Amino acid sequence: MSDIKPNRVADSGTVLFYGLIALLVFAPLFRAGNRPLSLLVMELAALALLVWRFWSPPTVEQPLSRSGWIFLALLFLLTESAWLALLPPLAVFLAAIHLTSQPLLRLVLVFLGIATAEALLGLIQYGDGSDSVFRLGNTLMGDSASGTYINRNHLAGLLEMALPMGLALLAATVGHGRPSHASGSRGGRRGRTFRQWLARFSVARLNQAALFGAATIAILLGLIFTRSRAGVSLAMLGILLCTLTFSYRLGGRNVYGLMGTFTAVGVGLAGLIGLAPVWSRFTLQDPIEDGRWKIFDATTQAIGEFFPLGSGAGTFVDVMRRFHPADFPGVTINRAHNDYLEWLLEFGLMAAVLVVVWLLFYVRQWGRVWKQGEWTPFRFAQAGAGIALFLMMLHTLVDFNLRIPANAVFAAFLATVFLHHPLDEERRRSSRGRETVGESESKPLSEQPIPPENQANPFAE
């Protein structure tokens, strides 16, 4: 029986891994899931993932705390109409949280590949003009990049989440290497020879750094050519936060010393300076921007009427007909362009409690990520995911990115990466290793027969 269970666990993890790849790749393909048929396929795939997850044995023991389960249960039990919309991100979170750090890191590479492909498609669309066949029939965004999304701001939402992940893995790869014991015995960095320092720049590692650098540049350019003011602004903030986070941790142990830190900071600040004129001259004003504050004000009035129970899921459009601003004629308000206000209107006090609980989880996890010791590539990815989620939390103040199924799925995946506890895996591995050593030491040594040539005493007379 003990021989069968590990195989079942391994098979379960493999199915979850490839199921997540399929769902992540499919999510943005058909208008980012913002169409009934594509959303139905995502919901069915999410349901299959959830069934497999709870039917098969977990690959990681108890990866989610009791408070985490309570949070997800409250989120899931808001209303029946919200269940189906929550299925894809919820399935991605529950499936991915049961994977170990190495499969999650490979899924991060898949996510970066998806974002890079979307960015490159957006660049082709922008360069080929408004009637390009690469726009896939989308005539609404003829002057900017939109990828497979309907709205350029929602493509910008994906790319602004991917940008910190690319920068994080680039920082983890540049100059990464294990310090030799000999060099450590002679005073750390001072004891390293030039050959040891140069050995960190292997061809394979340089290729990895070049790939991550190229993907990051493509993502940044794609984000710029969405011409989204919010997207470019948050890209600048993301570059600043990544610079502050990774500049003195290049490769996990900054092998370049103080000069490497100053160089990284200089490159980051140069990128910000270069993006400043792009923001002011190249980005487009959102057509809804002038009326956004009127929508916010009307939504706030509606919240006051329906608080604390809320108006119910899916009632926003009907409710806003009553609170439609008189000086905003000829427009149907179908979104608040602020997810927090829309959640408060539809779900009332429960939404406020869930937002506060999420922020507590988020802040507490930063304390775990921001710890002393060696920064592994997965830890870089965790920090990048934390920055990406922060950018999305800011973007959703002025848009409805989390109402787009693909971006909700990607945000749920990044939340899994950020909230993962790789230290628990290390403790389990070390405890198993100690148990194995203890068992081997507790076994008595078997008696070995004495060879015939050694049975006679050579000093006997």
N, C-alpha and C positions, 0 to 999 in steps of 0.2 A: 504493500500500500504506500509506503514511504517513497518508492521509486516512481509511482504514478503521479503523485501530487505535484512535485516540481515540474513535471512535463506539462500538466494541465495549467499550472500557473504561467509557464513560459508561453504556451499557446494562447492563453487569455491575453497576455501582454502584447503578443504579436498582432492579434486581431484588433485590439484597441488602437495600437500604433498605426496600422494601415487604414483602419476605419477613420481615424482622425485625419490622416493625410487626404483621404478621399473627400471628406467633408470640408476641410480647409480649402482644397483646390477648387471644389465645385462652388463654394459660397459666392465668390464674386463673378462667376462666369456669365450668368444671365441676369443682367441689371442688378447685380449685387444682392440677389434674392428678393428684390423689391417688386416682384410679380407673383401672382397667385400660384402658377404652376411650379416655378423654381422654388418658392417658399414651401410648397407642399412636398417637393422632393427632399428639401433640407429637413423638414419636420419628420418625414418617414425615416430618413437616415439617422436622425437624432434619436428617434424612438428605438430603432434597431440597436444603436450603441448603448442606450440605457438598459435595454433588455439583456444584452450580452454582458454588460458590466455587472448587473445584479445577479445574473444567473451563474456566472463563472467566478472562480476564486480570485480575490484581489492579488495584484502583484506586489503591493506595498501594504503592510499591516497598519490599519487605523491611520490613514494619512490625513483625515479631516477631524478636527476637534468637535466636541459636542456643540459649542457655540456656533461653529461653522455650519453644522447640520441644521441647527435652529434657524439661522439666517436664511439658508437656502429653502427651508420649508416655508417660512413666512413669505419669502419672495415668490414661491411657486403657488401658494394658496391665496393670492390676492383676489383673483377672479377667474372664472372659467375661460373667458375670452383671452386672458393673458397667458394661459397655460401653453397654448399652441405656439404663440410668439416666443415664449421663453424656452421651448424645447431645444432648438439648436444650440444656443449658448450654454444652457444648463447641461446638455449632454456632453458638449466639448469639455466643460469644466470637470464634471464628475468622471469622465473617461480619462482625461489627461492627468488628473490629480493622483491617479493610481499607478502612474508610470514613474520609473526612477529618473534620475537627473540626466543620464546619457540619452535615452530615447527622447526626452523632452528637448535636449539640446539639438538633436537631429530634426525635430519638428520645428524648432526655431529657424533652422536653415531652410526648411520648406516654406515657412512664412516669409522669410526674406526673399526667396525665389519668386513667390507669388507677387510680392510688392514690387520687386524689380521688373517682372514681366508687365505689370500694370503701368509702371512708370515709363517703360520703353514704348508700350502701346500709346500712352498719352503723348509722348514726344513725337511719335510718328503722326498721330492725329493732328497735332498742332502744326507740324511742318507741312503736312499734305493739304491743309486747308479745310474749310467748312464742309465741302462736299466730298470729303475723302471716304472711300469705301471702308476704311479702318474705323470709322465712327460707328459702324454696326447699326446704322439706321437712326442713331441719336442725333436729331437736328436742333436740340435745345442748347447745346454748348459748342457752337460752331467756332467761337473765337478763343477756345481754351482746351486744355487736355481734360478728358473725363474717363479714359480707359473703358472698362466695361460697365461703369457706373452711369446713372442718369445725370447726376449733379456733380459738378467739379468739386464742390465743397466736401462731398462724401469721399471722393477719391483722395482729396487732400487729407481727410481724416485717417484713411488707411496709411498713406505715406508718412504722415507725421508720427504715427505709431511705429512704423518700420525704421525711421531714421535713427532713433536712439539705439535700436537693436543692432543696426549695422555699425554704428560708432562703437558700441560696447564690444562687439566681437572683434572689430579692428583693433581696439585698444588691448584686448586680451591676447591678440596674436602677435602684435609688434614686439619683438625682442623677448618673447616668452621663452623661458628655459629653466631648468632646474639647476640651482647652484651646486657646485661640487663641494664635497666635504673638505677637500684640500684647500680650496680658496677660502672657505669659511674659517679655517684654522689659522689663516694668516691675515686676519683683519678684514673679512668681508670683501667689499668691492676693491679695496686697495690691493688685496692679494691676488686678484684675478689677472691672469696674463692676457695679452692682446689676442692670443689664439683662442682662449676660452671665451672671451667676449665676442670674437668674430664667429665662433661656432654656433652662436644663437641665431645667426642669419643663414640658416640652411635654405636650400632651394625650395623645399616643400613649404617651409614656413613663409618664405617670401611670396610664394605663389598664393598661399592662403591670404596673406595680408593684401596682396594685389587684388584678389577676388572680392574681399570684403570692401576694400577701398573703391573699386569700380562699382559695386552694387550700391554703396552709400552715395556716390556721386550721381548715379542714375536716379536713385530715389529722390535726392535733393533737387535735381533738375526737373524731374517729373512733377514734383511738388510746386516748384516755381512756375512751371508752365500751366498748372491748373489756374493760375492767376487768382487764387483765393487769398483774400487779405488775412483772414483768420489763420489759414494754413501756413502762409509764409511767416506770419508773426510768431506762431507757435513753433515753427521750424527754427527760427532764431533763438527762441527761448530754450528749445531742446538742445541746440548746439552749445549754448552757454552752460546749461546744467550738466551736459556730458563732459564739457571741458573741466568744470569744477570737480566732477566726480572721478574722472579717469586720468587726469593729467599727471598725478603723482603715483599712479598705480599701473603704469604701462607694463603689460605682460605679467601682471600679478605681483612682481617685484620690480620696481622701476630701475632697470639695469642701466639707464642713462643718467641717473642721479638728478641733481638739481638742474642741470642743463637740459635734460629731457623734459622735465616739468615745464621750464620756461618756454621751450620750443613748442610743446603741445598747447600751452596757454596762448602763445603768439599765433599759432595756426587757427585756433578756435576764435580768437578775437578778430583775426583777419577775415575769417568767414562771415562773422557778424557785420563787420564794416562793409564787406562786399554786398551783403544782402540788404543793407539799409536803403540804398538808392533803388534796388529792385522793388522793394515794398512800396516806395512812394511813387514810382513812375510806371511800374509794369503791372501791378495787381489791379483788378477791376473792383469797382464798388458793387456790392450786392444790391440787386434791384429792390429787395425787401428791407434794406438797411434803414432807409428813412422812416419806414413804418414799424420797425422792430420795437421801438420803445412804446408805441401805441399798443402793439400786441401784448407786450409785457404788462402794461398798465391794465388792459382789459382782462388778461388772465389773472392778475392779482385780485381784481375785483371779484371775479368768479370764484377764486379760492376762498375769499372771505364769506361768500354765500354758502358754500358746500362744506367747509371745514367743520368738524374734524373727520367726517366719514368719507368725504369725497363724492364726486358725481358718478363714479363707476368707470371701469375700463372701456375705452372705445367711445366715450360720450363727448369727447372734446369738441368736435365739429358742431354737434347739436347745441351744446351749452354756449359756445361762443357766438352763436347767432343772436342770442339774447344780449350779450355784452359787446357786440360789434361796435367799434368806435364810429361815431357819426361822421367824422372827418376822414374816414378811410373807406370811401365807397368803391363799389365795383370789384372787390377782392373777397374771396372766400378764405377765411382763416382756418386752415386745416392742421396747422402745427403751431405750437407756441414759440418755436425757434429757441427754446430753452427747456431742455428735458426735465430739469428740476421743477420748474413751474408747472409743466404739464403733468408730471407725476403727482405733485401736491394737489392739483385740481382733481385728478381722476381717483387717487387713492387716499388722499387726506393725510391724517396723522401717521398712518402705517408707512407711507412713503417716506415721511420725514424721519421716522425711527430707523428704517432700513438704510437710508443715506448716512445717518450718523453712525450706525453700527459699521457700515462699510469703511467709513473714514477712520474709525478706531482700529479696525483690522489693518488698514493700509499703513497708518502711522506706526503701529506696533511692529509690523513686518519690516519696516525700514530699520528699526532698531536691531533686528536680527541680521539683516543683510549687512548693515554698516558695522561690522564687528572687526576686531583685530585679527591678524593672521594672514595667511596666503590667500590671495584672490584667484580662485580657479576660473576657467572659462565660463562655467555655469553660473558662478557668482557674478561675473560681469554681465551675463545675460539677465540675471535677476535684477540687477541695478538698472539695466537698460529697460526692462519691462516696467519697473517702477516709474521711471521717467516717462515712458510712453503712456502709461495709464494716467499720470498726472496731466499730460498734455491733452488727452482725450477728455478728462474731467473738466478742464478749462474750456475746451472747444464746445462741449455740450451746453455751456452757458449761453451760447449764441447760435446754436444749430441743433439739429436732431440726429446726429450721427449714430447714436445708440438705438435709434428706431430703424436703422437700415440693417437687415438681417446679417449681411456679410460682416459689417463692422462690429456688430454685437458679438458675433462668433469669434472674431479676431481679438476683441477686447477680453472675452472670457478666457481665451487661450493664454493671453499675456498675463491675466490675473492668476492663472494656474502656475505659470512659470515664476511669477513674483512671490506667490504665497507658498511655494514648495519648500520643504524642509530637508535639504540634503544631509544635514547633520544627523537626522534620525536614521538615514540609511547607513552612515558611517558607524553610528553606535551599534546598529543591529549587526553589521558585518564584523565589527570588533568583538562584540559579545559572542557571536558564533565562533569566531576564531579562538577566543579564550576557552569556550566550551570544548572545542576540538582538542586544544592543547591540554586542557585539564583531563579529558578522557584518555588521551594517549599517555599522560604521566601517571594516571591512576592505575593503568594496566600493569601487572607485575611482569618483569622481564622473564622471558621463557629461558629455561635452562638449556645451555648449549653443550653438546657432547664434547669431551676432551679427545683431541686427535690421538691415535695410538702412539705416534712418535714422541708425544709429550707426556705419556703416562709414566714412563720410567724416569727415576731420579738420576740425573747424570753424576751427582756427587756421592751416590751410595757406593759403598765398597762391594 
